[in-house]
Amino acid sequence: MEKVLLNGENLTIPLAKKIVDKNLAIGLSPSAKQNIKRSRDVIEKWIKAGEVIYGVTTGFGEFKDVKIPKKDLEQLQHNLIISHAAGVGEALPKNIVRLMLLLRINSLAKGFSGVRLELVDQLIKIFNLGIVPYIPSQGSVGSSGDLAPLAHLAATIIGEGHAYYNGSVILSKEVLSKSCLKPFKLGAKEGLAMINGTQMMTAFAVEILNRSVRLSKLADIAGALSVEALRGSDNAFKDALQKVRPHKGQINTASNLRKLLKGSKIRLSHVDCGKVQDAYSLRCIPQVHGAVKDTIEHVWKVIETEVNSATDNPLIFAKTTDHIEGGNFHGEPVALVMDFLKIALSELGNISERRTARLVDGSLSGLPRFLTPETHAGLNSGLMIAQYTAASLVSENKVLCHPASVDSIPTSANQEDHNSLGSIAARKCFEVLNNTEKILAIEILCSCQGIDFLKPLKPGAGTRAAYTQFRKRVKHISYDVLMHEYIQSACDVIYSDTFVSNVESKSGKLH
């Protein structure tokens, strides 16, 4: 099987996601192997010479001034892992753990961490065999890296802690044994190199960004369907209007809407209706959705830089035989953009729910109240409570969007006196993403129901493709149904790999 060769510089966000999702094998490039060996040679010389180097021949944190005898250096690294594996809470999703391991390998591949090539080879074997450590999600403050989560990851490598095997959580040493591997004995610096880094928060960021690009397109599709159902105008989407406020995301969103609505018979039916302009939730889709697109693009650049960075401490510069004690493990770059992104994604949910609210309000939409036939109204509640669910998720997002990065709490007896809380920012951003996907699914459920009442008029090429796909799985609601099942079916449709691509096959490529 062909391997993806990592060198610490070439891992993109889509490639990282592809490697994990498609279970691609990985390896090291020749240059990475050479760089790893060079930095390790320097470490070995320093140890032999008895030099005092933080984390290599000293303790950690406030124990930075405690020199460790040479005979205890391996025990020092082992103790570091088991003492720092102090996480609590629900387990991280398996794909996030796999991304963490991949990103940790890529960072070590840069050759600034001073680890042995044998350690990186062991990590690669574990990754390629599909071994997934069990890692609690809580416990990182996001500086000195994601210490607790990465310590749990490292614990599996040395045969401590737990990992998944055939769907069950068992002792890591048993998983290694069943996989014909032995627990790895860490040498000087190697434990520290494993846990100093931002790989948990960055793993979340990689997952979130990949899904956010698709979410942005889904939001445009949902908005276009609502424009159809609410008989809105496309005047606000004209290119000339966008060009005098030339934000890239705004221009691209308006272009998407024009593509999706092109050829709409619904739009032609009310061109001369006399309505001057639509509510903001329709008219300002380019401005709101576009700003989110611009945010995603900015965050993407920051995270792709982080993915290919050396983030432990101290870092070893083999060419000059220097070691520099610094703060590359500090999660602030990731923390800030995760907070920024979750605020942006929540706005897609905010404006979506406002469109849903208009769809179910007969006085605003001109459609049957709560999108249930008037002959059945009262006895049937229609989609009344679907909007409640969207409102609940929007409100939950507002709480989640309090920025974690504005907080800090000192640790390690005030040696580590400013922490990023990036791990919390990333986990909350992930929750916002999941909530927003559901909010958009509810909007599409309601907008397709609204379009049903406008027949025989047909929507545009792109919106018709979305509507047709949706109706293959989710039928029109004439009488009250178990709404949870319909919402879940709506989620299943829009989450499918083919939904957006099938729409694009009719509308043209969406930005």
N, C-alpha and C positions, 0 to 999 in steps of 0.2 A: 504494500500500500504506500502510495506517495505521501511523503511527510511535508508539513509546513516547517521550514527551517527558520528559527528565530535568531535574531542578532541584537535585540534590545533597541532597535531603531525602526523596524519595519512592520510593527503590529498596528494595523488600523482598527478603528471601532467596528466596522462591518466584518473584517476578517476575524477578529476575536469572537464575535457573536457566531460566525459561521463555523469556526473550529469547534466551539462548544455544542452548538445545535446539531451539527452534522457528525459529531464524534470523529473529527479528523485527527490523525496522528501528528505529533509535533517532534521536532528535533532541534539541534543547535547547528548554526552555520559554522564553517571552519574558523571564521574570524572570531566568532563568539567564544569558541573553545580556547583559542589562543589568548584572548583577552582575559578569560577566567583564570587560566593557568598563570599568566603573568602577575595578576594581582595576588594570587595565592602564594606565589613564590616570595613576594615581598613580605607577606604576613609571616611566613615560616622563618625568614631571616630575622625579623624583629623579635620573634619569640626566642629564637636561639640566642640573640644578643641581650635578651632580658629587658627590652624596652617597655616603658609604661605607656600603654595605649588603652584609651577608654573602651570598655566592653570586650577587649581582647585579653588584657592582663589585669583588668580592674573589675570591680563590681559595677552595678548599674544605678542610674538615678542618683540619689543622695549618697550611695556607696561608691561613687566615682573615684574617691580617694583611697579606697581599700585595694591594695595590691594583692593579687591572687598568686600563690605559688604555682610553678609550672606543672607540677604533678596534679593539680586540681582544675586545670583549665577545661578539660572535657566535662568534668562534673559541674563546673560553673555554667556551661551552656545547657546541659541537661536540666539543671535546677531552674534556669531562666525560663525554659519552656513550660515546665509543669507548674511553676509558681504563677506564671502569667496567664495560664489557661483558666481564667476566672470568670468566664462569661456566664450569663444567665438568660433566661427567657426562651421563647420559641426558637426552633432551629432555623438557620438561614435556608432559603430555597436551594436545592441541589445545583441548579444552573448558576446561581450566584457563587457558590463555593467553587465550582469548576472554573468560573471566570477568575476568581481570586487566585487559584493555583496557577492558571495560565499567565496572569499578569505578574505574579511573583517570579515565575520562571523567566519571563521576558526581562524583568528588571535585573535579575541576577546575571542574565546573559550579556549585559552591557560590560561586565568585567570591572566594576568599581567596588564590589562588595567583599572581596577577599575570601570567598568560599572556595572549596575544592570542586573540581569538575565532577567528582563522584557524587557530591550532594545534588548538583543540578541534574545529573543523569538519573538519580533515584527519583527526583521530583517528576521528571519526564516519564519514567516508567509508571509511576503511580497515576499520572494524568492519562497516559495512553491505555492503561488497563481499566480506566473508568472508576478507580477507587475514589469515593467521595467522603471526606471527613465530616463528622457531625460537629457543627459549629453553632453554639448559641448566638442569637442575634444581638444581645445587649452586653454592654460592658466596655465599649471603646469610647474614649473622649477625643479621639482624632488627632492626637499629637503624640510624639514618639511613635507615630503610626497607629494603625488599628491593632494595638498590642494584644488584647485578649482574643479577638477572633483569629488573628494570625498565629497566636500561640496554640490555639486549638487545631489549626491546620498543621502546624509543625509537630504537634503531639502525635498525630497519626503517623508521621514519617518515622518517628523514633519508637513507635509501638506503644504509645500511651494514649489515653482517651478512647474515643469511640469513632466508628465509621459505619457507613451503610454497606450491607451485604445482602443481596437478593431481597431488597425491600425492608430488611430489618436493621436495627442499630445494634451492633455488637462491638466487642473490644477491638481496638485497632490492631493489636498484635495478632488476633485471630484472622482478621481480614488480610493482613500481610502474609500470614502463613498460608492461607487458602490461595493466595495469589503467587505463591512461591517466592516471596520476598522476605528479607530479614529486616528487623528494625535497624535504622541507620544510627550510627554513633557519631554525634556531632563533635567536630573539632573546634578549636579556638575561633571565635568570631562568628561561627556559623549559626548559632542560635539567635544571636542578635540580628544577623543579616536576614533571618527568616521572619522576624516579627516587627522590625522597624520598617514601616512602609504604609502606604495608603490604599492597599489593594482591596480591602473590603468596600470602602466607600467608592472607589473607582470602578469596581466590578458592578456595583449597583448603577453607577453612572453609564457604563457601557450598555447595560441592559435597557435602561430608561431611554437613552438617546436613540437606540435602534428602534424602539417602539414609538418614540415621540415623533419621528419622521412620518411614520405611517399614521399616527394619531392626528397629525396636522392635516393630512390629506382627508382622513375620515371626517374631521371637523368641517372641512370645506364641502364635502359631499352631503353631510347632514344639514349644513346651512342652506345649500342649494335646494335640497328636498323641501325644507321648510319655506323657502321663498316660493316654490311652486305651490305648496299646499295653502299658503296664506295669500296667494295671488299678489306677491310683492313685485316691485319694479326692479329691472336690471340696470336702470339709468345710473345708479350709484357705483356700478362696477365698470363704467366706461374707462378705457385706458387713458384718455386725455385728463380725467380727473386725478388719476393716480400719479401721473407724470409731473404734476405741479407740487406734489409732496412725495418725492421719489424714494421712499423707503423700499428696499428690495422686497421684503416680505409682503408689503401691501400691494405692490405691483403684481407679484406672483399670485397672491390670493385672488385678486380681481380677475386675473387671467384664468385661473382655475374655474371661477364661478361662470365666466363667460363660456368657457368650453362645456361645462356641465349643463348649462341652460340653453345652449344653442339649439334652435329649432323647436323651442317649446310652444306647443299649441295653447297651453294654459296661459302663457304670457300674452300671446296674441289676442286672446279672448277678452282681455281687460286693459288693453293699451290706452283706450280713451275713457277709462272709468272715472276720471276726475280727481282721483286721489293725488295729492301733491307730493307726499313723500312718506316713506315707511318709517316704522319705529327703529330706534338705534340697533336693536338686536339683529335686524335684517340689513339696514342701510350701512351699518358700520362693520360688517363682517370683514372687509379687506383691512381695515385699520386694526381691528382686534386680533384676528387670526394672523394677520401679517406680522404684527409685533411679536407674536409667539414664534413664528418662523424665524425671525431675526434673532430671538433669544436662543433658540435651538442651535442656530449656526454658530453663535458666539460660544456657547457652552461646549459644542463639539470640538472647537479648536483647543480649548483649555484641556479637555479630557484627553484628547488624542496626544497632546504634549505629555500629560501625566502618565499615560499608558506606557510611553517610551522613555521614562525617566528613572534615574537611580535615586531611590528614596530612603535608603537606610543610613546608619551612622555608626562609626565614622566611615567615610568613603576613602578608598585606597586608589591613589594615582600612581600606577606602576611606572610610567615613563619618568616621573620625577622622584619616585620612591617617597612620596609624601602621603600622610594621612591627615584628613581635615575633619575635625569634629564640628558639625554644623547642625542644621535643622531641616534638611530636605524631607524628613518624615512628617513635617508639620502639614496638616490637611487643609490649611486655609484656602488655597486655590480651588480645591474641590468643594469645600464647605460653602463658599460664597456662591459658586455657580449652581450648586444643587438647590440652595435656597432660592436663587433667581429663577431656576427652571421650574421649581414646584409652584411658585407664584404665577409664572406664565401659563403652565398647564392648567392651573385652577381657573384661569380666565377663560379658557376654552369651555370648561364646564359651566362657569357663571353665565356666559352669553348663550350657551346651548339651552340651559334650563329656562332662560327667559323666553326663548323661542318656543319651547315646549309649553310653557305657561300660556302663551298666546294661542297656541294650537288648540288647547282644551277649553279656552274661554270663548264661548260662542259669541259674546258681545264684541270681541276684538277680531275674531277670525272669520266670521261669517259662515262658519261651519257648524254642524250640530254640536250642541253643548256636550263637552267631555268626549266628543268624537263618537257618540253612540247615536244610532238613528232616533229621530224624534219620536217615532212610534213606540220605541222601547225605553225612552228616557224616564227616569224616576224609578221604575222597576229595576233598571240596569244603571250602574254607575259608570260604565264605560271605562275610559282611561284616566279617570279622576285621580286615582291613587298612584298611578305611574308617575305623574308629575310630583306628587308628594315625595316619592322615593328619590327622584332627581334633586328636589329641593333639600332633602336630608343629606345627600352626598355632597352637594355644594356647600352646605353649612359645615359638614365635617371637614371638607378641604380647607375652609377658612381657618379652622382651628389648627390644622396640620401645617398651614403656611406660616405660622409664626416662625421667624428665621432662627434656626439653631445657632447659626454662626455669630449672632450678636451676643451670645452667652460665652462664658468661659469659667472654668473652675480649676483651682490649682491642685496639683497632685505631686506625689513623691516629695513630701515635706517641703513644698514650695520651690524645689529645684525646677520642676516643670510647672511654671506658674501661669502659663497662658495656653489654653487648649482650644482647638478649632470646633469641636463637636460636629465635625464633618460626617461622621458615621451616622449621627442622628439626622442630619440634614438629608443624607442620601436615602435612609430608610423611609423617612416621611415623604420624600419626593416620589418614591416607589408607590407608596399608598395613594398619593394624589393621582398618579398616573392610572392606577387601577380603578379608582373612583371615577375619573374623568371618562375612561373608556365606557363605563356603564351609563354615565349620563348621556353620552352621545348615542349609545344604543337605544336608550329610551326616546330620545328625540327622533331618531329614525323610525322607531315603532310608531310614534304619534304622527309624524309627517306622512308616512306611507298610508296610514289610516285616513288622514285628511285628503290625500290625493284620490283615494277611492271615491270620495264624495263629489269629485269634479269630473268623473267620467261622463261622456266619452272623450273629453279633452285629454291629450297626452302630454306628458312632460318632455323636456329636452333629451337629447341623445344620451348624455351622461347620466342625468337623473333618472331617465327611463331604464337604463341598464342597472342602476342601483336598485330601483323599485322592483324590477323584474326578478333580480336575484333574491331580493328580500322576500318577495311573495312566494317564491318556490319553497321556502322553509316556514315562513310565518304568515298565516292566513289572516284575512280580514276578520275583525271582531264584531260580530253582530249582536251577540248576547254576552253577558258577563261570563268570564272564564277565570281559571286560576291564573291570575296575572303574573305571578312569579315565573311560571313556566314560559309564558310569552316573552317576558323580559330576558330570561336566560337564553331562549331561542334566538332573540334579537342579538344578544351578545355573541352567541356561537356563529351567527352569520357574518357579522362585521369583523370578528377576529379571524375568520378563515383566511388562508393564504391567498385565495383567489378573488376575494371581494373587490379590493381596490384595483387589482390588475384587470379584472373584467370590466370595471367601469372605465378604466383608462383605454381599454381596447375600443370603446365607442366614443369617448370624449377627447381622446388624445392624452399624452403624458401630462400628469399633474405635477406641479412644483411642490 
